[in-house]
């Protein structure tokens, strides 16, 4: 049972498979702490991403343990909270979190590589209407990200990167695209190299 928490924290949420967690995740989390003025970052390690195949997915406990090993920061908190909430989709998980922690201010954090296909997520519009969204640039994804359906649909709700520090306090829908120092590492690349691929 999750205990109610009445603190007033600004929390960044990074969800995903973390298969495996790596320094690129930590890099984005540290940038988010600085640029968004957050108190904490939660890495929400999902039991199983509905958009990704089960084959090649490491066990949940293993991925969570790896995330805790990689985080190495007192304000970055890897958690299995999504499994405890019993949600499968991001939209449902965010709704559950905002109800469970009504005094917290949340912001959803993702890489630009997720934005082009964001419209394929379950109830993706509800995500934008539940919490503010911060999109961090990834190598070679800027143009594709801004040309995607989600970016176009919520173009009027985009705030400038200069306002990023207040994004978590803004009423959704509100989102920002942040051009920051990029990190080239990805979980796909790590799995590919571990498997002996080119």
C-alpha positions as CSV (number, residue, x, y, z in Angstrom):
1,X,0.0,0.0,0.0
2,X,1.4,3.4,-1.0
3,X,1.3,5.9,1.8
4,X,0.0,9.4,1.1
5,X,2.7,12.1,0.8
6,X,1.8,15.7,1.5
7,X,5.1,17.3,0.6
8,X,5.1,19.8,-2.2
9,X,7.7,18.5,-4.6
10,X,8.5,19.3,-8.2
11,X,9.0,15.9,-9.7
12,X,10.3,14.9,-13.2
13,X,9.0,11.6,-14.5
14,X,11.0,9.5,-16.9
15,X,9.2,6.3,-17.9
16,X,10.4,3.4,-20.0
17,X,11.8,-0.1,-20.2
18,X,15.3,0.9,-19.1
19,X,16.5,-2.2,-21.0
20,X,19.1,-1.5,-19.8
21,X,19.4,1.8,-17.9
22,X,22.6,3.7,-19.0
23,X,24.5,6.9,-18.7
24,X,22.3,8.6,-21.4
25,X,19.3,8.3,-19.0
26,X,21.4,9.8,-16.2
27,X,22.6,12.6,-18.5
28,X,19.0,13.6,-19.4
29,X,17.9,13.3,-15.7
30,X,20.7,15.6,-14.6
31,X,19.9,18.2,-17.3
32,X,16.3,18.0,-16.3
33,X,17.1,18.7,-12.6
34,X,19.0,21.8,-13.7
35,X,16.9,23.2,-16.5
36,X,13.5,22.4,-15.0
37,X,14.2,23.4,-11.4
38,X,13.1,20.0,-10.0
39,X,13.4,18.5,-6.6
40,X,13.5,14.9,-7.8
41,X,13.5,12.7,-10.9
42,X,11.7,9.4,-10.8
43,X,12.7,6.7,-13.2
44,X,9.5,4.7,-13.7
45,X,10.8,1.3,-14.8
46,X,7.9,-0.3,-16.6
47,X,7.2,-4.1,-16.1
48,X,6.5,-4.3,-19.9
49,X,6.3,-1.5,-22.5
50,X,3.1,-2.2,-24.6
51,X,4.9,-0.9,-27.7
52,X,7.9,-3.2,-27.3
53,X,8.2,-6.9,-27.8
54,X,8.7,-9.3,-24.8
55,X,11.5,-11.0,-26.6
56,X,14.8,-9.5,-25.6
57,X,13.3,-7.8,-22.6
58,X,15.3,-8.4,-19.4
59,X,13.4,-9.4,-16.3
60,X,11.8,-6.5,-14.5
61,X,13.7,-7.0,-11.3
62,X,17.0,-7.0,-13.2
63,X,16.2,-3.8,-15.1
64,X,15.2,-2.1,-11.9
65,X,18.4,-3.1,-10.1
66,X,20.5,-1.9,-13.0
67,X,18.6,1.4,-13.0
68,X,19.5,1.8,-9.3
69,X,23.1,1.0,-10.0
70,X,23.3,3.6,-12.9
71,X,21.4,6.4,-11.2
72,X,24.2,7.3,-8.7
73,X,22.5,10.5,-7.7
74,X,20.6,11.4,-4.5
75,X,17.8,13.1,-6.5
76,X,17.4,10.5,-9.2
77,X,15.1,7.7,-7.8
78,X,14.6,4.6,-9.9
79,X,11.3,3.0,-8.9
80,X,9.0,0.1,-9.6
81,X,6.0,2.3,-8.8
82,X,4.2,1.5,-12.0
83,X,4.1,-2.1,-11.1
84,X,2.8,-1.3,-7.7
85,X,0.1,1.0,-9.2
86,X,-1.0,-1.8,-11.5
87,X,-1.1,0.4,-14.6
88,X,-0.1,-0.6,-18.1
89,X,-0.3,2.6,-20.0
90,X,1.5,6.0,-19.4
91,X,-1.8,7.9,-19.5
92,X,-3.3,5.7,-16.7
93,X,-0.1,5.8,-14.7
94,X,0.0,9.6,-14.8
95,X,-3.6,9.9,-13.8
96,X,-3.0,7.5,-10.8
97,X,0.1,9.5,-9.7
98,X,-1.6,12.9,-9.8
99,X,-4.4,11.4,-7.7
100,X,-2.0,9.6,-5.3
101,X,0.2,12.7,-4.8
102,X,-2.2,15.7,-5.2
103,X,0.3,18.2,-3.7
104,X,3.1,17.2,-6.1
105,X,3.8,19.0,-9.4
106,X,4.8,16.5,-12.1
107,X,6.4,17.0,-15.5
108,X,6.8,14.2,-18.0
109,X,10.3,14.0,-19.5
110,X,11.2,12.2,-22.7
111,X,13.8,12.2,-25.5
112,X,13.1,13.7,-28.9
113,X,13.3,10.2,-30.3
114,X,9.9,9.4,-28.7
115,X,8.1,12.5,-30.0
116,X,7.7,11.4,-33.7
117,X,5.8,8.2,-32.7
118,X,4.1,9.7,-29.6
119,X,0.8,9.7,-31.3
120,X,0.9,5.9,-31.3
121,X,0.8,5.8,-27.5
122,X,-2.4,4.9,-25.8
123,X,-4.5,8.0,-25.2
124,X,-1.5,10.2,-26.0
125,X,-3.6,13.4,-26.0
126,X,-4.6,12.7,-22.4
127,X,-0.9,12.6,-21.4
128,X,-0.5,16.2,-22.6
129,X,-3.6,17.2,-20.8
130,X,-2.5,15.6,-17.5
131,X,1.0,16.9,-16.9
132,X,3.4,19.3,-18.6
133,X,5.9,17.6,-21.0
134,X,9.6,18.4,-21.5
135,X,11.2,17.0,-24.6
136,X,15.0,16.8,-24.6
137,X,16.9,16.8,-27.9
138,X,18.6,13.6,-29.1
139,X,21.1,13.3,-32.0
140,X,19.5,13.4,-35.4
141,X,15.9,13.6,-34.1
142,X,15.1,17.3,-33.9
143,X,13.5,17.7,-37.3
144,X,11.5,14.4,-37.1
145,X,10.3,15.3,-33.6
146,X,8.9,18.7,-34.6
147,X,7.3,17.3,-37.8
148,X,5.4,14.7,-35.9
149,X,1.6,14.7,-35.2
150,X,2.0,15.4,-31.4
151,X,4.2,18.4,-32.0
152,X,1.8,19.8,-34.6
153,X,-1.4,19.0,-32.6
154,X,-0.1,20.9,-29.5
155,X,1.9,23.6,-31.3
156,X,0.0,26.3,-29.6
157,X,0.8,24.9,-26.2
158,X,4.6,24.9,-26.7
159,X,6.5,27.2,-24.4
160,X,9.9,28.6,-25.0
161,X,13.0,26.8,-23.6
162,X,13.7,30.0,-21.7
163,X,10.6,29.3,-19.7
164,X,11.6,25.7,-18.9
165,X,12.2,26.5,-15.2
166,X,8.5,27.2,-14.7
167,X,7.2,24.5,-17.0
168,X,6.4,22.1,-14.1
169,X,4.1,24.9,-12.6
170,X,2.2,25.5,-15.8
171,X,-1.3,24.2,-16.4
172,X,-1.3,21.4,-19.0
173,X,-1.3,21.2,-21.9
174,X,2.1,22.9,-21.9
175,X,5.3,21.5,-23.3
176,X,8.9,22.6,-24.2
177,X,11.6,21.3,-26.5
178,X,15.0,21.7,-25.0
179,X,18.1,21.9,-27.1
180,X,20.8,20.7,-24.8
181,X,24.1,18.9,-24.8
182,X,23.4,15.6,-26.4
183,X,24.4,12.1,-25.3
184,X,24.7,9.5,-28.1
185,X,24.3,6.3,-26.0
186,X,21.1,4.3,-26.3
187,X,19.7,1.1,-24.9
188,X,19.2,-0.3,-28.4
189,X,22.9,0.3,-29.2
190,X,24.0,-1.3,-25.9
191,X,21.9,-4.4,-26.6
192,X,23.2,-4.6,-30.1
193,X,26.8,-4.4,-29.0
194,X,26.2,-6.9,-26.2
195,X,24.8,-9.3,-28.7
196,X,27.9,-9.2,-30.8
197,X,26.3,-7.2,-33.6
198,X,28.4,-4.7,-35.7
